[in-house]
């Protein structure tokens, strides 16, 4: 005699779908808690790279700060909310800004900054040249005329431990979706 297979009931199928959905949702939440974060850009300091209201994805696990990276810094009391800036110098780098020629140099080499919205002509209250302490980074916004960044003692050097991660992708608005460099 041949055995007949039982088909799952509608209730069993529904339960399996719910279990799969719960598992997928939990997995997605864990990925976004431990690997990626979604952040909304606030302000105009990163124009033209990023605009206020842009939704970005930040990768933080195992991130090591590198010159040129666009990062999100944790919003602890000094800043009030997360800030988005570009790393110009890392520990041990000498950073200098010539405000007359709008030239930023790191370790004596002028930076090629095609991402700039405005040239670096606005002075802060920090004296240049300066050396970035180990474990810290020096950051600037891409819209240098409208950016509160490491040129000002209100921000100063950023402790690497306060970096949430590197911005790598913009998800909104859909017209600008894509990788961030």
Beta strands, then each sheet from edge to edge (+ up, - down):
strand 1: 36-40
strand 2: 55-59
strand 3: 70-73
strand 4: 83-90
strand 5: 94-98
strand 6: 103-106
strand 7: 109-110
strand 8: 130-131
strand 9: 136-140
strand 10: 158-159
strand 11: 163-172
strand 12: 178-179
sheet 1: 1+ 2- 11+ 3- 4+ 9- 10+
sheet 2: 1+ 2- 11+ 12-
sheet 3: 7+ 6- 5+ 8-
end
